[in-house]
Amino acid sequence: IMSVAKDEGNSITGDDFKEIWGQYTNSIQLKIAQAKTYPSIARERKQQGKAFLSFKLDKDGRVLELSIENSSGYKILDQAAIKAIKEAAPFPTIPASLNKKYASLKIPISFVLR
């Protein structure tokens, strides 16, 4: 997960920041993974792909902005990726120790047939 947290003044730095930010972004990825569903029509057509989505969260974990950075190559999979983020929201609040107003994240959402 690639991410950028926006400052709201003084904040922790270094390893503490990385650890707390890592735990926070992991919790977001988990919620998205739990909300993601592979569209049955895409399965039937053997469509696979990875969409990269960008989204911005406010400090309370609400999605403020959401867009596709790179398409999976299939509109139905891109729509399923967007749906996963919308259904996973709201996300956990940004940890107070990070002292951030909002967080901008770019994540891959993969659809792979097994």
C-alpha positions as CSV (number, residue, x, y, z in Angstrom):
1,I,0.0,0.0,0.0
2,M,1.4,3.3,-1.0
3,S,0.3,6.1,1.2
4,V,0.8,9.7,2.2
5,A,-0.4,11.2,5.4
6,K,-0.9,14.9,5.5
7,D,0.4,16.9,8.4
8,E,-1.6,18.9,10.9
9,G,1.4,20.3,12.8
10,N,4.0,18.5,14.8
11,S,3.8,14.7,14.7
12,I,5.9,11.7,15.6
13,T,8.6,10.7,13.3
14,G,10.8,7.7,12.2
15,D,10.1,4.2,13.3
16,D,7.2,5.0,15.6
17,F,5.4,6.7,12.7
18,K,6.1,3.9,10.3
19,E,4.8,1.3,12.8
20,I,1.6,3.1,13.6
21,W,1.0,4.1,10.0
22,G,1.7,0.5,8.9
23,Q,-0.9,-0.9,11.4
24,Y,-3.4,1.7,10.3
25,T,-3.0,1.0,6.6
26,N,-3.1,-2.8,7.2
27,S,-6.5,-2.3,9.0
28,I,-7.8,-0.5,5.9
29,Q,-6.5,-3.2,3.5
30,L,-8.2,-5.9,5.7
31,K,-11.6,-4.1,5.6
32,I,-11.3,-3.7,1.8
33,A,-10.4,-7.4,1.3
34,Q,-13.4,-8.4,3.4
35,A,-15.7,-6.2,1.4
36,K,-14.3,-7.2,-2.0
37,T,-16.4,-9.6,-4.2
38,Y,-15.3,-11.1,-7.5
39,P,-18.2,-10.4,-10.0
40,S,-19.6,-13.8,-11.1
41,I,-19.8,-12.6,-14.8
42,A,-16.1,-11.7,-14.7
43,R,-15.4,-15.2,-13.3
44,E,-17.4,-16.8,-16.0
45,R,-15.5,-14.8,-18.6
46,K,-12.2,-15.6,-16.9
47,Q,-11.4,-11.9,-16.5
48,Q,-8.6,-11.1,-14.1
49,G,-6.8,-7.9,-13.3
50,K,-5.4,-5.5,-10.8
51,A,-6.9,-2.0,-10.4
52,F,-5.0,0.8,-8.6
53,L,-7.3,3.1,-6.7
54,S,-6.5,6.4,-5.0
55,F,-8.7,7.6,-2.1
56,K,-8.6,10.3,0.5
57,L,-9.9,9.7,4.1
58,D,-10.8,12.4,6.6
59,K,-9.6,11.9,10.2
60,D,-12.8,10.0,11.0
61,G,-12.2,7.4,8.3
62,R,-14.8,8.7,5.8
63,V,-13.9,8.6,2.1
64,L,-13.7,12.1,0.7
65,E,-12.3,11.3,-2.7
66,L,-12.0,8.0,-4.7
67,S,-10.7,7.4,-8.2
68,I,-9.1,4.7,-10.4
69,E,-5.4,5.5,-11.0
70,N,-4.8,2.5,-13.3
71,S,-7.6,0.3,-14.7
72,S,-7.6,-3.5,-14.3
73,G,-8.4,-3.7,-18.0
74,Y,-12.0,-4.6,-17.3
75,K,-14.8,-2.1,-16.4
76,I,-16.6,-4.7,-14.3
77,L,-13.5,-5.3,-12.2
78,D,-12.8,-1.6,-11.8
79,Q,-16.4,-1.1,-10.6
80,A,-16.0,-4.0,-8.2
81,A,-12.8,-2.4,-6.7
82,I,-14.6,0.9,-6.2
83,K,-17.6,-0.9,-4.6
84,A,-15.2,-2.7,-2.2
85,I,-13.8,0.6,-0.9
86,K,-17.3,2.2,-0.6
87,E,-18.7,-0.9,1.2
88,A,-15.7,-1.1,3.5
89,A,-16.1,2.5,4.6
90,P,-16.1,4.1,7.0
91,F,-12.6,3.1,7.9
92,P,-10.9,3.3,11.3
93,T,-10.2,6.9,12.5
94,I,-6.7,8.1,11.8
95,P,-4.6,7.4,15.0
96,A,-4.5,10.6,17.1
97,S,-0.7,10.1,17.7
98,L,-0.2,10.6,13.9
99,N,-1.7,14.1,14.2
100,K,-3.2,14.0,10.7
101,K,-6.2,15.8,9.2
102,Y,-6.5,13.3,6.4
103,A,-4.8,10.4,4.6
104,S,-4.3,9.8,0.9
105,L,-3.8,6.2,-0.1
106,K,-3.1,4.4,-3.4
107,I,-3.8,0.7,-3.2
108,P,-4.0,-2.2,-5.7
109,I,-7.1,-4.4,-5.7
110,S,-6.5,-7.7,-7.4
111,F,-8.9,-10.1,-9.0
112,V,-7.2,-13.4,-9.6
113,L,-8.9,-16.7,-10.5
114,R,-7.7,-19.7,-8.5
